[in-house]
Amino acid sequence: MSLARHPQVIRLRQQLDAAPWLRWALLGIGLLLALFALQALEATRTQWQKDSIEEETKLRRIKALQGQDVWLARARQASELHRGLLAQLPQVNTQGAAQAAVQAWLQSLANGTPDPQRVRIAVDGASPVEAMPGVLRIRGSLQGSLSPRQALNVARSIESAENLVVIDALDLRSDPNGSATIRMSAYYRVAAAPAAEAAP
């Protein structure tokens, strides 16, 4: 038995034929259902879009936090390097003591050359290092009749010093006498002054 010959289908067709307005009512109901379905799909799409934006925002926050972790790790590394650098700096009580120590050390380098009488040393004034409070920079120089080989030997002695010393310039002249000038900077820590005792 086909669906078109079913008694209920035949009865429905007869009712539609008898009342044409019923067809329009069914058509309106169908349109309303289709409209509701479209609204439901639009609401679902909007919710998906909102969820996607929220997930993207969360991801950006996570990446930002990861970046902060990197900078925190770099800050810790920089702090460790700073402490390691300070450990290489000898401590002195006064600026004059630092200058005297550099002068004595330069004199020992000059005495180690083949002809110390022809080597002059000089120590300039001390200047504070801006980025490192409590640290002094002492500039000094060693100049004299030195062959290139002898000057390089002195430079190696400077670089192998236990304390932090940096060679700023090395000038070699290929004249008959053979002269060289080595300029350097030595760094020292100045001991903090003891706090004054409170009056009773």
C-alpha positions in Angstrom: 0.0 0.0 0.0 1.6 3.3 -1.1 1.8 6.3 1.1 -0.5 8.3 -1.3 -3.3 5.8 -0.7 -3.0 5.9 3.0 -6.4 6.9 4.6 -4.8 9.7 6.7 -3.0 11.1 3.7 -6.2 11.0 1.6 -8.1 12.7 4.4 -5.4 15.4 4.7 -5.6 16.1 1.0 -9.3 16.3 1.1 -9.1 18.9 3.9 -6.5 20.9 2.0 -8.7 20.9 -1.1 -11.7 22.0 1.0 -9.8 24.7 2.9 -7.2 26.5 0.7 -6.2 28.7 3.7 -4.8 25.6 5.4 -2.2 25.3 2.7 -1.0 28.8 3.4 -1.0 28.0 7.1 1.2 25.0 6.6 3.5 27.0 4.3 3.8 29.7 7.0 4.6 27.1 9.6 7.3 25.7 7.4 8.8 29.1 6.9 8.8 29.8 10.6 10.5 26.5 11.3 13.1 27.3 8.6 13.6 30.7 10.2 14.1 29.2 13.6 16.6 26.7 12.2 18.6 29.6 10.6 18.6 31.5 13.9 19.8 28.5 15.7 22.6 28.0 13.2 23.6 31.7 13.5 23.6 31.5 17.3 25.8 28.4 17.1 28.2 30.2 14.7 28.4 33.3 16.9 29.1 31.1 19.9 31.9 29.3 18.1 33.4 32.6 17.0 33.3 33.9 20.5 34.9 30.7 21.9 37.6 31.0 19.2 38.4 34.6 20.2 38.6 33.6 23.9 40.9 30.7 23.1 43.1 33.0 21.0 43.2 35.5 23.9 44.2 32.7 26.3 47.0 31.6 23.9 48.4 35.1 23.7 48.4 35.4 27.5 50.2 32.1 27.8 52.8 33.3 25.2 53.2 36.6 27.1 53.8 34.7 30.3 56.3 32.5 28.6 58.1 35.7 27.5 58.2 36.9 31.0 59.7 33.6 32.1 62.5 34.1 29.6 63.2 37.6 30.9 63.2 36.4 34.5 65.6 33.7 33.6 67.8 36.3 31.8 67.7 38.5 34.8 68.8 35.7 37.1 71.7 34.9 34.7 72.7 38.5 34.6 72.6 38.6 38.4 74.8 35.5 38.6 77.3 37.0 36.1 77.3 40.2 38.2 78.2 38.3 41.3 80.8 36.3 39.5 82.3 39.5 38.2 82.4 41.1 41.6 84.2 38.0 42.9 87.1 38.8 40.6 87.5 42.3 41.9 90.0 42.7 44.8 88.6 44.8 47.7 90.4 47.9 49.0 89.6 50.3 51.8 90.4 53.5 49.9 90.8 54.8 46.4 94.5 55.6 47.1 95.1 51.9 48.1 93.7 50.8 44.7 96.0 53.2 42.9 99.0 52.1 44.9 98.2 48.4 44.2 98.1 49.1 40.4 101.3 51.0 40.5 103.1 48.2 42.4 101.7 45.6 40.0 102.8 47.6 36.9 106.3 48.0 38.4 106.5 44.3 38.9 105.6 43.9 35.2 108.3 46.4 34.2 110.9 44.7 36.4 110.2 41.5 34.5 111.3 43.0 31.2 114.9 42.6 29.9 115.7 46.3 30.6 113.5 47.7 33.4 115.3 51.0 33.3 113.9 51.8 29.9 110.3 51.1 30.8 108.1 53.7 32.3 104.8 53.1 34.2 102.0 55.6 34.9 98.8 55.4 36.9 96.0 57.8 36.3 93.3 58.8 38.7 90.5 56.4 39.7 87.0 56.8 38.4 83.8 55.1 39.6 82.0 52.7 37.3 78.5 54.1 36.7 76.7 50.8 36.2 78.4 49.1 39.3 78.2 51.2 42.5 81.3 50.7 44.7 83.5 49.7 41.9 86.6 51.8 40.8 88.4 51.8 37.5 92.1 52.5 37.7 93.8 53.4 34.3 97.5 52.7 33.9 100.1 52.4 31.2 103.4 50.8 30.6 105.7 52.3 27.9 109.3 51.6 26.9 111.8 50.0 24.6 110.2 46.6 24.0 110.4 44.4 21.0 107.1 43.0 19.6 107.8 39.7 21.3 108.6 41.3 24.6 105.4 43.5 24.4 103.3 40.5 23.7 104.8 38.6 26.7 103.8 41.6 28.9 100.3 41.6 27.4 100.0 37.9 28.2 101.0 38.5 31.8 98.4 41.2 32.0 95.6 39.0 30.6 96.6 36.1 32.9 96.3 38.3 36.1 94.2 36.9 38.9 92.3 40.2 39.2 90.1 41.7 36.5 92.4 43.8 34.2 91.4 44.8 30.6 93.9 45.9 28.0 92.5 49.1 26.4 95.2 49.6 23.8 98.5 48.1 22.6 100.7 50.2 20.3 103.8 48.7 18.7 106.3 50.7 16.8 108.7 49.1 14.4 111.5 51.6 14.9 115.2 50.6 15.4 114.8 50.9 19.2 111.5 49.0 19.3 109.0 50.7 21.5 105.6 49.7 22.8 102.8 51.3 24.8 100.3 49.2 26.7 97.2 50.9 28.2 95.0 49.0 30.6 92.2 49.3 33.2 92.1 47.5 36.5 89.0 47.2 38.6 88.7 47.3 42.4 85.9 47.1 44.9 85.9 49.7 47.7 84.9 48.4 51.1 81.7 49.9 52.4 82.3 52.3 55.3 81.0 51.0 58.6 77.9 52.5 59.9 78.3 55.1 62.6 77.5 53.7 66.0 74.3 55.2 67.5 74.8 57.5 70.5 73.6 56.0 73.8 
